[in-house]
Amino acid sequence: MTAKDSGGVLPFVTEILDELTEDLDVGGVGPEDLLADLGLESISLVYLIAEVQQEFGLGDRLLDSLRWHPPTDVRALTVGQFAERTEQVIAAPAAGVPGRAAS
């Protein structure tokens, strides 16, 4: 069963973050938690983005959205905001990322 079948983006993101923080003294991850406060290394945030992109068939669209529309420091987002941003990317047409010049 995939995240698409089992409840969507937030549960999938929370599951990944629970795995990434299991050795840290976080005590469970919720939608209001800031990604910056979870004690994750930058590589863990890259892993999170990559896993979400792969699970939802987004290619590089989520990463592009975070980099360009508007530029966002992922660590400044709550878990819920990250999930909402992902849902926006899923819902958006795949033709391009608004605000980014075509190459």
Secondary structure per residue as TSV (DSSP state, phi and psi in degrees):
chain	resnum	aa	ss	phi	psi
A	1	M	-	360.0	133.6
A	2	T	-	-99.0	171.6
A	3	A	T	-61.4	-33.3
A	4	K	T	-62.3	-30.7
A	5	D	T	-89.8	-22.9
A	6	S	T	-111.7	23.4
A	7	G	T	124.4	-4.0
A	8	G	-	101.9	-159.8
A	9	V	H	-73.1	-51.4
A	10	L	H	-57.6	-47.4
A	11	P	H	-60.8	-37.7
A	12	F	H	-65.9	-46.8
A	13	V	H	-61.1	-44.3
A	14	T	H	-62.6	-40.1
A	15	E	H	-62.1	-46.0
A	16	I	H	-61.7	-45.6
A	17	L	H	-66.4	-35.7
A	18	D	H	-60.5	-41.5
A	19	E	H	-65.3	-42.9
A	20	L	H	-69.3	-25.8
A	21	T	T	-105.4	6.7
A	22	E	T	-61.3	-27.7
A	23	D	T	-92.7	-2.0
A	24	L	T	-100.7	158.3
A	25	D	T	-88.5	66.8
A	26	V	-	-98.6	-38.7
A	27	G	-	79.5	31.8
A	28	G	-	99.2	145.2
A	29	V	-	-112.1	132.5
A	30	G	-	-127.4	170.8
A	31	P	T	-62.5	-24.6
A	32	E	T	-88.2	-7.1
A	33	D	S	-72.3	132.0
A	34	L	B	-73.4	136.4
A	35	L	G	-58.8	-34.3
A	36	A	G	-63.2	-28.6
A	37	D	G	-86.2	-2.4
A	38	L	G	-84.8	-8.3
A	39	G	T	75.8	24.4
A	40	L	-	-84.5	146.4
A	41	E	-	-74.2	158.4
A	42	S	H	-57.2	-37.9
A	43	I	H	-63.1	-31.3
A	44	S	H	-68.5	-35.9
A	45	L	H	-68.7	-37.9
A	46	V	H	-62.8	-43.0
A	47	Y	H	-60.9	-44.2
A	48	L	H	-57.3	-50.4
A	49	I	H	-60.6	-44.6
A	50	A	H	-62.9	-42.6
A	51	E	H	-64.2	-42.3
A	52	V	H	-65.8	-45.2
A	53	Q	H	-59.1	-43.5
A	54	Q	H	-67.1	-45.6
A	55	E	H	-60.7	-37.6
A	56	F	T	-104.3	10.1
A	57	G	T	61.8	43.2
A	58	L	-	-95.8	-2.7
A	59	G	T	58.0	-129.7
A	60	D	T	-101.8	14.3
A	61	R	H	-62.6	-38.3
A	62	L	H	-66.9	-47.4
A	63	L	H	-58.5	-46.0
A	64	D	H	-60.1	-41.9
A	65	S	H	-62.1	-43.7
A	66	L	H	-66.7	-32.5
A	67	R	H	-80.2	-29.9
A	68	W	H	-125.0	-22.1
A	69	H	S	-134.2	88.6
A	70	P	S	-75.6	164.8
A	71	P	-	-54.5	129.5
A	72	T	-	-133.8	132.4
A	73	D	-	-82.3	110.6
A	74	V	G	-53.3	-37.7
A	75	R	G	-63.2	-21.0
A	76	A	G	-83.1	-5.8
A	77	L	S	-89.5	149.7
A	78	T	B	-79.2	167.2
A	79	V	H	-58.9	-42.3
A	80	G	H	-64.2	-41.3
A	81	Q	H	-65.0	-38.7
A	82	F	H	-61.5	-44.4
A	83	A	H	-63.5	-42.3
A	84	E	H	-62.6	-42.3
A	85	R	H	-61.2	-40.8
A	86	T	H	-62.8	-43.3
A	87	E	H	-61.7	-37.1
A	88	Q	H	-63.1	-41.4
A	89	V	H	-66.7	-40.5
A	90	I	H	-60.7	-41.3
A	91	A	H	-76.7	-22.0
A	92	A	S	-77.8	151.0
A	93	P	-	-60.1	147.0
A	94	A	T	-82.9	1.6
A	95	A	T	-64.2	-30.5
A	96	G	-	179.0	173.3
A	97	V	-	-102.9	120.3
A	98	P	T	-56.9	141.2
A	99	G	T	89.2	-5.1
A	100	R	S	-113.7	130.0
A	101	A	-	-67.1	139.9
A	102	A	-	-68.0	142.7
A	103	S	-	-99.5	360.0
